[in-house]
């Protein structure tokens, strides 16, 4: 596998109208067990890869942005395929339009991005067993403690450029 192939991640919706490419590894991957993510995903958790928006390239099709409420009250913009309605990424109010939360399950090879952390485990389904070697916190976490230095530096650059 080429170096470039290892650093890009392609994905899309079910009907293949939307195709996208993440042009680098994400900043961090959250596995969120909060009740909001459970409801929105229809599953026991949501697995999102946080990445700078300019590192997500739309290769084919277009997305429809649907504004939905969140527990914070600040909402999120969910980008969905207008044909099959699959959510491919979100933008939360905290990161604005600068950071996308790509739905790992929409990647062609989702197993390449396992979670870096499990969050909001206080509301985790009791039958979900978390791996001992992945950090897990009852609610949210301290970014400086858990993110790799390279991701923290990328975040600082992003904020400085768009501050």
Buried (B, 14 or more C-beta within 10 A) or exposed (E): EEEEEEEBBBBBBEEEBBBBBBBEBBBBBBBBBBEBBBEBBEEEBBBBBBBBBEBBEBEEBEBEEEEEEBEEEEEBBBBBBEBEEBBBBBBBEEBEEBBBBBBBBBBEEBEEBEBBBBBBBEBBEEEEEBEEEEBBBEEEBEEEEBBEEEBBEBBEEBEEEEE
